Amino acid sequence: MSIRTTTQVAAEWQNRPAVDFLPLVDRAMSVDLASDTTAHRLREILNQSGYQEWLSEE
């Protein structure tokens, strides 16, 4: 899933503007910043919401 799509999903899920999530999603999807606590937290939230299952459906 693209950064744009992931950002839109997060924004709709939280009923907030997508621009609020773009930096977080960008960092969360970056391998180089895997230790970033904000990125890790976003990954956890997405996974708790069924993100991995949704990805496997594609």
C-alpha positions as a Python dict, from the first residue, in 0.01 Angstrom:
ca = {
    (1, 'M'): (0, 0, 0),
    (2, 'S'): (133, 344, -85),
    (3, 'I'): (214, 616, 165),
    (4, 'R'): (-72, 823, 27),
    (5, 'T'): (-324, 540, 69),
    (6, 'T'): (-205, 456, 418),
    (7, 'T'): (-226, 823, 514),
    (8, 'Q'): (-581, 847, 383),
    (9, 'V'): (-686, 535, 575),
    (10, 'A'): (-537, 670, 899),
    (11, 'A'): (-701, 1009, 846),
    (12, 'E'): (-1044, 861, 779),
    (13, 'W'): (-1010, 623, 1073),
    (14, 'Q'): (-931, 914, 1309),
    (15, 'N'): (-1163, 1162, 1132),
    (16, 'R'): (-877, 1410, 1090),
    (17, 'P'): (-709, 1573, 789),
    (18, 'A'): (-468, 1349, 600),
    (19, 'V'): (-194, 1611, 630),
    (20, 'D'): (-182, 1534, 1005),
    (21, 'F'): (-72, 1178, 930),
    (22, 'L'): (156, 1212, 630),
    (23, 'P'): (482, 1263, 825),
    (24, 'L'): (394, 979, 1063),
    (25, 'V'): (307, 736, 786),
    (26, 'D'): (614, 834, 588),
    (27, 'R'): (835, 756, 888),
    (28, 'A'): (644, 438, 976),
    (29, 'M'): (694, 297, 627),
    (30, 'S'): (1064, 378, 623),
    (31, 'V'): (1296, 90, 704),
    (32, 'D'): (1570, 327, 819),
    (33, 'L'): (1358, 467, 1101),
    (34, 'A'): (1225, 141, 1242),
    (35, 'S'): (1338, 240, 1591),
    (36, 'D'): (1149, 571, 1584),
    (37, 'T'): (892, 551, 1866),
    (38, 'T'): (627, 749, 1677),
    (39, 'A'): (662, 527, 1371),
    (40, 'H'): (650, 219, 1591),
    (41, 'R'): (334, 342, 1762),
    (42, 'L'): (163, 410, 1429),
    (43, 'R'): (259, 63, 1308),
    (44, 'E'): (105, -85, 1625),
    (45, 'I'): (-218, 112, 1577),
    (46, 'L'): (-245, 3, 1215),
    (47, 'N'): (-179, -360, 1304),
    (48, 'Q'): (-437, -355, 1585),
    (49, 'S'): (-687, -230, 1331),
    (50, 'G'): (-624, -522, 1097),
    (51, 'Y'): (-367, -362, 869),
    (52, 'Q'): (-167, -682, 808),
    (53, 'E'): (-481, -883, 737),
    (54, 'W'): (-601, -615, 498),
    (55, 'L'): (-267, -619, 318),
    (56, 'S'): (-283, -996, 277),
    (57, 'E'): (-625, -964, 110),
    (58, 'E'): (-484, -754, -177),
}
